[in-house]
Structure formats: structure tokens, C-alpha cells
Amino acid sequence: MLPMNVGGTLATLLATLPQRQRQVQAMTLLRELADKYAIADLLLIDNIELLFDRSLKLDPLGLL
């Protein structure tokens, strides 16, 4: 099982959105990615620095 590269994968998806939509869509996109990468309810994640980006206004500890 390969870990989900949160930073690279999520950043690529967010880059296609206008700046104002990024914080609105970040949580939804992250959930969709997690569903895609999870195998039997197990999800390995890596490169989570993007979750701490203040412009996205996420609660990274709550997400994890």
C-alpha cells in the first residue's frame, strides 16, 4: 500500500481553482482523495504540510 501524498495531490487539485474557492473546496477534495486511496478503511498519508497552510483555514489535527 502506498501512502497518499497529501501535499502534492491536493495542491495539484487546488491549483486549478480560483483563490477564493480553495478554502471552500479543500475539505471536500481531501475527503474525495481519502476515499480514493483508502483500502479496507486504512489510509496512509504523507506530506501533510499543506493542511497547515493558514490560507486554507483547515483544522489539520481535526482532519487527522
Backbone atoms as SQL, in Angstrom:
CREATE TABLE atoms (id INTEGER PRIMARY KEY, chain TEXT, resi INTEGER, resn TEXT, atom TEXT, x REAL, y REAL, z REAL);
INSERT INTO atoms VALUES
  (1, 'A', 1, 'MET', 'N', 0.854, -1.171, 0.000),
  (2, 'A', 1, 'MET', 'CA', 0.000, 0.000, 0.000),
  (3, 'A', 1, 'MET', 'C', 0.902, 1.237, 0.000),
  (4, 'A', 2, 'LEU', 'N', 0.626, 2.143, -0.892),
  (5, 'A', 2, 'LEU', 'CA', 1.370, 3.391, -0.965),
  (6, 'A', 2, 'LEU', 'C', 0.646, 4.487, -0.189),
  (7, 'A', 3, 'PRO', 'N', 1.393, 5.347, 0.472),
  (8, 'A', 3, 'PRO', 'CA', 0.742, 6.450, 1.192),
  (9, 'A', 3, 'PRO', 'C', 0.235, 7.515, 0.229),
  (10, 'A', 4, 'MET', 'N', -0.805, 8.189, 0.638),
  (11, 'A', 4, 'MET', 'CA', -1.346, 9.292, -0.149),
  (12, 'A', 4, 'MET', 'C', -0.469, 10.519, 0.093),
  (13, 'A', 5, 'ASN', 'N', 0.067, 11.093, -0.963),
  (14, 'A', 5, 'ASN', 'CA', 0.867, 12.301, -0.882),
  (15, 'A', 5, 'ASN', 'C', -0.097, 13.485, -0.823),
  (16, 'A', 6, 'VAL', 'N', -0.478, 13.874, 0.379),
  (17, 'A', 6, 'VAL', 'CA', -1.477, 14.935, 0.556),
  (18, 'A', 6, 'VAL', 'C', -1.020, 16.238, -0.090),
  (19, 'A', 7, 'GLY', 'N', 0.204, 16.645, 0.201),
  (20, 'A', 7, 'GLY', 'CA', 0.690, 17.919, -0.312),
  (21, 'A', 7, 'GLY', 'C', 0.667, 17.995, -1.825),
  (22, 'A', 8, 'GLY', 'N', 1.259, 17.019, -2.472),
  (23, 'A', 8, 'GLY', 'CA', 1.339, 17.033, -3.930),
  (24, 'A', 8, 'GLY', 'C', -0.009, 16.864, -4.604),
  (25, 'A', 9, 'THR', 'N', -0.768, 15.914, -4.151),
  (26, 'A', 9, 'THR', 'CA', -2.045, 15.606, -4.791),
  (27, 'A', 9, 'THR', 'C', -3.075, 16.707, -4.556),
  (28, 'A', 10, 'LEU', 'N', -3.213, 17.130, -3.315),
  (29, 'A', 10, 'LEU', 'CA', -4.192, 18.172, -3.003),
  (30, 'A', 10, 'LEU', 'C', -3.787, 19.506, -3.620),
  (31, 'A', 11, 'ALA', 'N', -2.495, 19.818, -3.595),
  (32, 'A', 11, 'ALA', 'CA', -2.020, 21.080, -4.181),
  (33, 'A', 11, 'ALA', 'C', -2.313, 21.135, -5.675),
  (34, 'A', 12, 'THR', 'N', -2.152, 20.029, -6.359),
  (35, 'A', 12, 'THR', 'CA', -2.438, 19.982, -7.791),
  (36, 'A', 12, 'THR', 'C', -3.903, 20.284, -8.068),
  (37, 'A', 13, 'LEU', 'N', -4.780, 19.704, -7.266),
  (38, 'A', 13, 'LEU', 'CA', -6.217, 19.944, -7.450),
  (39, 'A', 13, 'LEU', 'C', -6.594, 21.377, -7.074),
  (40, 'A', 14, 'LEU', 'N', -6.032, 21.886, -5.998),
  (41, 'A', 14, 'LEU', 'CA', -6.366, 23.248, -5.553),
  (42, 'A', 14, 'LEU', 'C', -5.834, 24.304, -6.527),
  (43, 'A', 15, 'ALA', 'N', -4.731, 24.014, -7.192),
  (44, 'A', 15, 'ALA', 'CA', -4.142, 24.976, -8.123),
  (45, 'A', 15, 'ALA', 'C', -5.061, 25.279, -9.299),
  (46, 'A', 16, 'THR', 'N', -5.977, 24.374, -9.594),
  (47, 'A', 16, 'THR', 'CA', -6.893, 24.586, -10.716),
  (48, 'A', 16, 'THR', 'C', -8.081, 25.472, -10.335),
  (49, 'A', 17, 'LEU', 'N', -8.209, 25.760, -9.035),
  (50, 'A', 17, 'LEU', 'CA', -9.339, 26.554, -8.541),
  (51, 'A', 17, 'LEU', 'C', -8.929, 28.006, -8.319),
  (52, 'A', 18, 'PRO', 'N', -9.879, 28.929, -8.437),
  (53, 'A', 18, 'PRO', 'CA', -9.594, 30.321, -8.070),
  (54, 'A', 18, 'PRO', 'C', -9.262, 30.396, -6.576),
  (55, 'A', 19, 'GLN', 'N', -8.472, 31.377, -6.189),
  (56, 'A', 19, 'GLN', 'CA', -8.018, 31.536, -4.809),
  (57, 'A', 19, 'GLN', 'C', -9.161, 31.476, -3.799),
  (58, 'A', 20, 'ARG', 'N', -10.261, 32.118, -4.091),
  (59, 'A', 20, 'ARG', 'CA', -11.389, 32.159, -3.142),
  (60, 'A', 20, 'ARG', 'C', -12.064, 30.808, -2.958),
  (61, 'A', 21, 'GLN', 'N', -11.993, 29.966, -3.958),
  (62, 'A', 21, 'GLN', 'CA', -12.647, 28.661, -3.877),
  (63, 'A', 21, 'GLN', 'C', -11.795, 27.616, -3.171),
  (64, 'A', 22, 'ARG', 'N', -10.509, 27.872, -3.025),
  (65, 'A', 22, 'ARG', 'CA', -9.605, 26.867, -2.453),
  (66, 'A', 22, 'ARG', 'C', -9.972, 26.497, -1.031),
  (67, 'A', 23, 'GLN', 'N', -10.221, 27.480, -0.178),
  (68, 'A', 23, 'GLN', 'CA', -10.543, 27.134, 1.205),
  (69, 'A', 23, 'GLN', 'C', -11.914, 26.482, 1.310),
  (70, 'A', 24, 'VAL', 'N', -12.808, 26.797, 0.396),
  (71, 'A', 24, 'VAL', 'CA', -14.144, 26.197, 0.408),
  (72, 'A', 24, 'VAL', 'C', -14.083, 24.741, -0.047),
  (73, 'A', 25, 'GLN', 'N', -13.262, 24.446, -1.040),
  (74, 'A', 25, 'GLN', 'CA', -13.211, 23.121, -1.644),
  (75, 'A', 25, 'GLN', 'C', -12.169, 22.186, -1.020),
  (76, 'A', 26, 'ALA', 'N', -11.240, 22.712, -0.233),
  (77, 'A', 26, 'ALA', 'CA', -10.132, 21.903, 0.287),
  (78, 'A', 26, 'ALA', 'C', -10.619, 20.677, 1.058),
  (79, 'A', 27, 'MET', 'N', -11.561, 20.850, 1.943),
  (80, 'A', 27, 'MET', 'CA', -12.061, 19.739, 2.756),
  (81, 'A', 27, 'MET', 'C', -12.735, 18.679, 1.880),
  (82, 'A', 28, 'THR', 'N', -13.543, 19.124, 0.949),
  (83, 'A', 28, 'THR', 'CA', -14.233, 18.189, 0.056),
  (84, 'A', 28, 'THR', 'C', -13.239, 17.398, -0.779),
  (85, 'A', 29, 'LEU', 'N', -12.259, 18.083, -1.338),
  (86, 'A', 29, 'LEU', 'CA', -11.259, 17.415, -2.162),
  (87, 'A', 29, 'LEU', 'C', -10.449, 16.425, -1.331),
  (88, 'A', 30, 'LEU', 'N', -10.110, 16.809, -0.119),
  (89, 'A', 30, 'LEU', 'CA', -9.349, 15.912, 0.746),
  (90, 'A', 30, 'LEU', 'C', -10.149, 14.651, 1.080),
  (91, 'A', 31, 'ARG', 'N', -11.417, 14.799, 1.336),
  (92, 'A', 31, 'ARG', 'CA', -12.266, 13.624, 1.617),
  (93, 'A', 31, 'ARG', 'C', -12.362, 12.719, 0.400),
  (94, 'A', 32, 'GLU', 'N', -12.496, 13.309, -0.788),
  (95, 'A', 32, 'GLU', 'CA', -12.560, 12.512, -2.009),
  (96, 'A', 32, 'GLU', 'C', -11.259, 11.755, -2.240),
  (97, 'A', 33, 'LEU', 'N', -10.132, 12.417, -1.990),
  (98, 'A', 33, 'LEU', 'CA', -8.839, 11.750, -2.134),
  (99, 'A', 33, 'LEU', 'C', -8.693, 10.618, -1.122),
  (100, 'A', 34, 'ALA', 'N', -9.100, 10.855, 0.104),
  (101, 'A', 34, 'ALA', 'CA', -9.009, 9.824, 1.132),
  (102, 'A', 34, 'ALA', 'C', -9.847, 8.606, 0.750),
  (103, 'A', 35, 'ASP', 'N', -11.034, 8.837, 0.236),
  (104, 'A', 35, 'ASP', 'CA', -11.886, 7.719, -0.200),
  (105, 'A', 35, 'ASP', 'C', -11.228, 6.938, -1.336),
  (106, 'A', 36, 'LYS', 'N', -10.557, 7.644, -2.203),
  (107, 'A', 36, 'LYS', 'CA', -9.902, 7.014, -3.355),
  (108, 'A', 36, 'LYS', 'C', -8.703, 6.175, -2.920),
  (109, 'A', 37, 'TYR', 'N', -7.914, 6.673, -1.976),
  (110, 'A', 37, 'TYR', 'CA', -6.694, 5.995, -1.563),
  (111, 'A', 37, 'TYR', 'C', -6.891, 4.963, -0.461),
  (112, 'A', 38, 'ALA', 'N', -7.958, 5.032, 0.286),
  (113, 'A', 38, 'ALA', 'CA', -8.172, 4.106, 1.410),
  (114, 'A', 38, 'ALA', 'C', -8.435, 2.693, 0.913),
  (115, 'A', 39, 'ILE', 'N', -7.829, 1.755, 1.593),
  (116, 'A', 39, 'ILE', 'CA', -8.045, 0.344, 1.282),
  (117, 'A', 39, 'ILE', 'C', -8.500, -0.324, 2.572),
  (118, 'A', 40, 'ALA', 'N', -9.710, -0.861, 2.539),
  (119, 'A', 40, 'ALA', 'CA', -10.288, -1.538, 3.706),
  (120, 'A', 40, 'ALA', 'C', -10.218, -0.642, 4.943),
  (121, 'A', 41, 'ASP', 'N', -10.646, 0.591, 4.788),
  (122, 'A', 41, 'ASP', 'CA', -10.698, 1.576, 5.874),
  (123, 'A', 41, 'ASP', 'C', -9.327, 1.929, 6.444),
  (124, 'A', 42, 'LEU', 'N', -8.264, 1.665, 5.706),
  (125, 'A', 42, 'LEU', 'CA', -6.916, 2.027, 6.128),
  (126, 'A', 42, 'LEU', 'C', -6.365, 3.060, 5.152),
  (127, 'A', 43, 'LEU', 'N', -5.840, 4.144, 5.695),
  (128, 'A', 43, 'LEU', 'CA', -5.306, 5.214, 4.860),
  (129, 'A', 43, 'LEU', 'C', -3.961, 5.656, 5.413),
  (130, 'A', 44, 'LEU', 'N', -2.945, 5.556, 4.590),
  (131, 'A', 44, 'LEU', 'CA', -1.621, 6.054, 4.945),
  (132, 'A', 44, 'LEU', 'C', -1.430, 7.398, 4.258),
  (133, 'A', 45, 'ILE', 'N', -0.989, 8.407, 5.003),
  (134, 'A', 45, 'ILE', 'CA', -0.802, 9.732, 4.413),
  (135, 'A', 45, 'ILE', 'C', 0.618, 10.220, 4.647),
  (136, 'A', 46, 'ASP', 'N', 1.069, 11.061, 3.721),
  (137, 'A', 46, 'ASP', 'CA', 2.412, 11.612, 3.799),
  (138, 'A', 46, 'ASP', 'C', 2.370, 13.046, 3.280),
  (139, 'A', 47, 'ASN', 'N', 3.378, 13.824, 3.643),
  (140, 'A', 47, 'ASN', 'CA', 3.494, 15.213, 3.179),
  (141, 'A', 47, 'ASN', 'C', 2.244, 16.029, 3.516),
  (142, 'A', 48, 'ILE', 'N', 1.961, 16.124, 4.789),
  (143, 'A', 48, 'ILE', 'CA', 0.721, 16.780, 5.237),
  (144, 'A', 48, 'ILE', 'C', 0.886, 18.280, 5.496),
  (145, 'A', 49, 'GLU', 'N', 2.031, 18.840, 5.151),
  (146, 'A', 49, 'GLU', 'CA', 2.301, 20.245, 5.447),
  (147, 'A', 49, 'GLU', 'C', 1.229, 21.184, 4.910),
  (148, 'A', 50, 'LEU', 'N', 0.672, 20.867, 3.754),
  (149, 'A', 50, 'LEU', 'CA', -0.347, 21.729, 3.140),
  (150, 'A', 50, 'LEU', 'C', -1.569, 21.899, 4.037),
  (151, 'A', 51, 'LEU', 'N', -1.862, 20.905, 4.850),
  (152, 'A', 51, 'LEU', 'CA', -3.016, 21.001, 5.747),
  (153, 'A', 51, 'LEU', 'C', -2.856, 22.119, 6.767),
  (154, 'A', 52, 'PHE', 'N', -1.620, 22.531, 7.017),
  (155, 'A', 52, 'PHE', 'CA', -1.343, 23.584, 7.989),
  (156, 'A', 52, 'PHE', 'C', -1.255, 24.972, 7.350),
  (157, 'A', 53, 'ASP', 'N', -1.506, 25.062, 6.061),
  (158, 'A', 53, 'ASP', 'CA', -1.489, 26.354, 5.363),
  (159, 'A', 53, 'ASP', 'C', -2.651, 27.201, 5.878),
  (160, 'A', 54, 'ARG', 'N', -2.336, 28.332, 6.454),
  (161, 'A', 54, 'ARG', 'CA', -3.371, 29.175, 7.080),
  (162, 'A', 54, 'ARG', 'C', -4.400, 29.693, 6.082),
  (163, 'A', 55, 'SER', 'N', -4.020, 29.855, 4.827),
  (164, 'A', 55, 'SER', 'CA', -4.968, 30.391, 3.840),
  (165, 'A', 55, 'SER', 'C', -6.119, 29.428, 3.575),
  (166, 'A', 56, 'LEU', 'N', -5.920, 28.135, 3.842),
  (167, 'A', 56, 'LEU', 'CA', -6.989, 27.155, 3.630),
  (168, 'A', 56, 'LEU', 'C', -7.953, 27.090, 4.805),
  (169, 'A', 57, 'LYS', 'N', -7.548, 27.616, 5.949),
  (170, 'A', 57, 'LYS', 'CA', -8.392, 27.671, 7.142),
  (171, 'A', 57, 'LYS', 'C', -8.957, 26.297, 7.526),
  (172, 'A', 58, 'LEU', 'N', -8.072, 25.306, 7.519),
  (173, 'A', 58, 'LEU', 'CA', -8.448, 23.954, 7.901),
  (174, 'A', 58, 'LEU', 'C', -8.062, 23.708, 9.359),
  (175, 'A', 59, 'ASP', 'N', -8.634, 22.682, 9.943),
  (176, 'A', 59, 'ASP', 'CA', -8.239, 22.225, 11.267),
  (177, 'A', 59, 'ASP', 'C', -7.473, 20.921, 11.061),
  (178, 'A', 60, 'PRO', 'N', -6.151, 21.014, 10.841),
  (179, 'A', 60, 'PRO', 'CA', -5.394, 19.821, 10.465),
  (180, 'A', 60, 'PRO', 'C', -5.449, 18.709, 11.500),
  (181, 'A', 61, 'LEU', 'N', -5.404, 19.027, 12.761),
  (182, 'A', 61, 'LEU', 'CA', -5.466, 17.975, 13.775),
  (183, 'A', 61, 'LEU', 'C', -6.845, 17.319, 13.798),
  (184, 'A', 62, 'GLY', 'N', -7.879, 18.104, 13.577),
  (185, 'A', 62, 'GLY', 'CA', -9.232, 17.551, 13.498),
  (186, 'A', 62, 'GLY', 'C', -9.406, 16.655, 12.285),
  (187, 'A', 63, 'LEU', 'N', -8.758, 17.022, 11.182),
  (188, 'A', 63, 'LEU', 'CA', -8.831, 16.200, 9.970),
  (189, 'A', 63, 'LEU', 'C', -8.158, 14.852, 10.170),
  (190, 'A', 64, 'LEU', 'N', -7.048, 14.876, 10.882),
  (191, 'A', 64, 'LEU', 'CA', -6.308, 13.632, 11.077),
  (192, 'A', 64, 'LEU', 'C', -7.002, 12.753, 12.093);
